[in-house]
């Protein structure tokens, strides 16, 4: 069980590295979080992120989206990797107490 969890974690890291390389973002100060954490942070942010991460938005062959939060707690990326090899990173930034999609 531990080996399977480590393998899954390595796959997530590899995907995040591929997406960050392709999109030119630096994830060195970011950590992977789940959607529940986003909801606990801000329900409106959750709604914005949910549009990008909901299972019904996935096509066959797409990878599950990932959410990475900056250590400051004021920026996060939603990472998507599509079956056709396209990678996308959408940033949300906390500005004046409100999360804004960049």
C-alpha positions in Angstrom: 0.0 0.0 0.0 2.8 2.4 0.9 4.6 1.6 -2.4 1.4 2.4 -4.4 1.0 5.7 -2.6 4.6 6.6 -3.3 4.2 5.7 -7.0 1.0 7.9 -7.2 2.8 10.8 -5.5 5.7 10.5 -8.0 3.3 10.6 -10.9 1.7 13.7 -9.5 5.1 15.3 -9.1 6.1 14.3 -12.6 2.9 15.8 -14.1 3.3 19.1 -12.1 6.9 19.3 -13.3 5.9 18.8 -17.0 3.1 21.4 -16.7 5.3 23.9 -15.0 8.1 23.4 -17.6 5.6 23.8 -20.5 3.9 26.8 -19.0 6.9 28.6 -17.6 5.7 28.7 -14.0 7.8 28.1 -10.9 6.2 25.8 -8.4 9.2 25.7 -6.0 7.3 27.6 -3.3 4.0 25.8 -3.9 2.5 22.7 -2.3 -0.1 20.3 -3.6 -3.5 20.7 -1.8 -6.9 19.2 -2.3 -10.2 20.8 -3.2 -11.4 20.5 0.4 -8.6 22.8 1.6 -9.6 25.3 -1.1 -13.2 25.2 0.1 -12.0 25.8 3.7 -10.0 28.8 2.5 -12.8 30.5 0.5 -16.0 29.2 -0.9 -15.9 31.6 -3.9 -12.3 30.5 -4.7 -13.6 26.9 -4.5 -16.3 27.7 -7.1 -13.7 29.2 -9.5 -11.3 26.3 -9.0 -14.2 23.8 -9.3 -14.9 24.9 -12.8 -11.4 23.8 -13.8 -11.2 20.6 -11.6 -14.6 19.0 -11.7 -14.6 15.4 -13.0 -17.3 16.2 -15.6 -14.9 18.5 -17.3 -12.5 15.7 -18.0 -12.3 13.9 -21.3 -11.0 10.3 -21.7 -7.2 10.4 -21.3 -7.0 13.7 -19.4 -5.1 13.7 -16.1 -6.8 14.7 -12.9 -6.2 18.4 -12.3 -4.0 19.5 -9.4 -4.1 22.5 -7.1 -0.9 24.0 -5.8 -0.9 26.7 -3.1 1.9 29.2 -2.6 3.5 29.1 0.9 2.3 32.7 1.5 -1.3 31.5 1.0 -1.9 34.3 -1.4 -1.6 32.5 -4.8 -2.5 29.2 -6.2 -2.4 27.4 -9.5 -4.8 24.9 -11.0 -2.8 22.6 -13.3 -4.4 20.7 -16.1 -2.9 18.1 -18.5 -5.1 17.0 -21.4 -5.0 13.8 -23.4 -3.7 15.6 -26.5 -0.6 16.7 -24.5 -1.7 20.2 -23.9 -0.8 21.6 -20.5 -2.5 24.5 -18.8 -1.8 26.5 -15.5 -4.4 28.9 -14.2 -3.4 31.2 -11.4 -5.6 32.7 -8.7 -4.2 35.6 -6.6 -5.5 37.0 -3.4 -5.9 40.8 -3.9 -7.5 43.1 -1.4 -9.1 40.1 0.4 -10.6 38.6 -2.8 -9.3 35.8 -5.0 -8.9 36.9 -8.6 -8.4 34.6 -11.6 -5.4 35.9 -13.5 
